[in-house]
Amino acid sequence: MRQYRVYIPDLVEGEYSLLGEEANHLIKVLRVKPGTIVEAFNGQGFYADAEIKDISKHHLSLEVAALKETDIEPALKITLGVALLKGDKLADVVRQATELGVKRIQLFRCQFADVSELSKNKLERLRKITVEAAKQSGRSFVPEVLEPVALTKLAVRKPCLIAHPYVSQALKDILIEKEVMILTGPEGGLSEDEVNWLQEQGAEAIRFGPRILRAETAPIALLSALLLPEAL
């Protein structure tokens, strides 16, 4: 039987009182009982077994065992820079990127972005999606989702790769060791001026296969290619 997981940012060993959405989900949706063991995680890479001791209408009492550090995070630390996309496309990218093991997600605005702004409510929803995706995938680390910035205000982290369908350099041509930033554009792509600016900051454009991928497909495909070795 699969163990239930609960997100507790201030997780500590010992007695813990759980309120709010996480408690309500355990009580009303999962219908846990006293004596149930759940896995609690803090979003920073630590987790622990926790026994449910007492249940009230909106509150749980837990006994948290010693915290352990996760050993399933990828050795390669990836920051994903992704352009603002419309509808649920951005939510899908954030969810799948979290499942795959991304460390950080930086949203950005650019010339051909599907939308020009992201409301606070939508940003908060994306952050909740990372928690749910971490919970589902067994991660104890929750990636940051950083507020959107203009592309020219982006803090480029080297090495930095730009997904670009019209260059000759391929992913296999780049030496990547412990950390990398990858950038993927909107449906209309990045403008020539934007690519030039990024290259001036030290980014390298790469061609990712012979086909042009949709804006919501490219970041997930690139993440999968970079993280594939750990699955082999």
C-alpha positions, 0 to 999 in steps of 0.5 A: 500500500502506498504511503500518504505524503504530507508537506510540512515546511517547518518539519521537526522531530517530535510532536507536531500539530498540523492545520490547514489544507494538508490536515484537511486533505488527510482528514476529509479526502484520505480519511486517515485514522490514528495510528496511520503512518504518513511520510512528511517532507519539508520541501528542502530535501528532508523527510520523516515518518510521522504517526498520526496520534489524534484527529479532530475536525480540522487538526491532526497531532503527529509524532515525527520520527528523526528526519532523513535527507533524501537520496533521490535528487538528481546530481545535475542541478537544473534551473529551467527558464521558461517563457510565459505560456497561455492557458494550462500549458505553463502549469503542465510544464511546471508540474512535469518539470517538478516530477523530473527533478528540476531545481528551480523554475524562472519565468520570463517575459519576452517579445513573443510570449503568449501572455505579458503578465502573470497574476499573483493568484496564478503564480501561487497556483504554480507554486502549489502545483510544485508541492503536489507534484513533489508529493506525487513523485516522491520528492522531498525537495520542492523547486522554487517558482520565481516571479516573471522577469523581463528576459533582459533582466534575467540572471543568466547562470552559466552554463546556460543553454537556449533551445533554438531550432535553427542552429547547428550546435547540439546538446551532445556538443556541450560539456555539462557537469554539476549545474546548468540553466536551460531556456525555452521560448514561447510558441513564436520563439525568441527574437533574434535580438533576444538570442543575441543578448543572451549569447552576450551574457554567455548563453549558448544556443543548441538545436534539440533534434531535427523537429520543432517542438511546441513551447510546452513540449521543448522544456520537458523533452530537454529536461528528460534528455539531461536527466536520462543518464540517472534512469539508465 
